Amino acid sequence: MKPVRGSAHALESLRDREIERREAERTLEAPDRQLAGRGGREILFRKYDDVVLQQPMVLCVVVEEQADERVVVTAYKSSKIEKYLTGGTA
């Protein structure tokens, strides 16, 4: 398994969006859904209980595979669970 590194933007996104780093790590380890992104990137999704908002959310983590590591490009959360986990338009 390749090591994982968070880009400066990703680490800033976690802080600004009040996402716990451990939740992003859990998404990397066991996503509920994966999709191909632009430019060879991968988007990982996982439902979780957000402690800040105190409600179920979906966490989206964008990853770029490199030769020797996986780089987390950004992370964001959404309350639109159906949209991200089932491909709906909610």
Secondary structure, 3 states (H helix, E strand, C coil): CCCEEECHHHHHHHHHCCCCHHHHHHHHHCCCEEEECHHHCEEEEEEEEECCCCEEEEEEEEEEECCCCEEEEEEEEECCHHHHHHCCCC
